[in-house]
Amino acid sequence: AVGDYSFSCSIDKDRVKVGESITFTFKISGSGDLNFSQNLRLPKIKGLKYYPDKPKVSVKSSKNGLISSKIEKIAIIPEKSGFYKISK
């Protein structure tokens, strides 16, 4: 997407047991149209399963052009115990 954007990401838990999920949330917002932006793709990490939700996109007109935001949530479930690092 062409525009001027800021973004943030977070997880809802620091620790989970095997088979439990954490939710990774990615937010991007700014001036421009995010309807045509690509969805987030996390790196494949052996031992983790990913279940992305459908992204939520909001686009509004302003006197300076389009203002939009996109929120993507991905449930991540570990299949075996250990320490995993998910880079921002």
C-alpha positions in Angstrom: 0.0 0.0 0.0 1.2 3.5 -0.8 0.9 6.0 2.1 2.4 7.0 5.4 1.8 4.3 8.0 2.7 3.3 11.6 2.5 -0.1 13.0 2.6 -2.1 16.2 2.4 -5.7 17.3 1.7 -7.6 20.5 0.9 -11.0 22.0 -1.7 -11.6 24.7 0.4 -14.0 26.8 4.1 -14.6 27.4 3.8 -18.3 28.2 1.5 -21.1 27.1 1.3 -24.9 27.5 1.5 -27.2 24.5 -1.9 -27.1 22.7 -2.9 -23.7 24.1 -2.9 -20.7 22.0 -1.5 -17.1 22.1 -2.9 -14.4 19.9 -0.4 -12.3 17.9 -2.0 -8.9 16.9 -0.6 -6.7 14.2 -2.0 -3.2 13.7 -1.1 -0.8 10.9 -2.7 2.7 10.4 -2.1 5.9 8.6 -2.9 7.9 5.5 -3.6 5.8 2.4 -5.7 2.8 1.4 -4.9 -0.5 3.1 -7.6 -2.5 1.3 -5.1 -3.7 -1.2 -2.2 -4.4 1.2 -0.8 -7.9 1.6 -1.6 -9.9 4.7 1.0 -10.5 7.3 3.0 -13.7 7.0 5.0 -14.8 10.0 8.1 -16.9 9.4 7.5 -20.6 9.6 8.9 -21.9 12.9 9.0 -25.7 13.3 6.7 -26.7 16.2 4.2 -23.9 15.8 0.9 -23.9 14.0 -0.7 -20.6 12.8 -4.4 -19.9 12.4 -5.0 -16.4 11.0 -8.3 -14.5 11.4 -9.7 -12.5 8.6 -8.1 -9.1 8.7 -10.3 -6.1 9.6 -9.8 -3.0 7.4 -11.3 0.4 8.0 -11.0 3.2 5.4 -12.4 6.7 5.8 -12.2 9.9 3.8 -10.8 13.0 5.3 -10.0 16.5 3.9 -6.4 15.3 3.5 -7.2 12.0 1.7 -7.9 8.5 2.9 -7.2 7.4 6.5 -7.1 3.6 7.0 -6.3 1.0 9.6 -5.9 -2.8 9.4 -5.8 -5.2 12.3 -4.6 -8.8 11.8 -4.8 -11.5 14.5 -3.1 -14.9 14.3 -3.6 -17.6 16.8 -0.3 -19.5 17.4 -0.3 -22.9 19.0 2.9 -24.7 20.0 2.9 -28.5 19.2 5.8 -29.3 21.5 7.4 -27.7 24.6 10.4 -25.3 24.3 11.2 -21.7 23.8 10.2 -19.9 20.6 11.1 -16.4 19.4 8.7 -14.7 17.1 10.5 -11.6 15.6 8.7 -8.3 15.2 
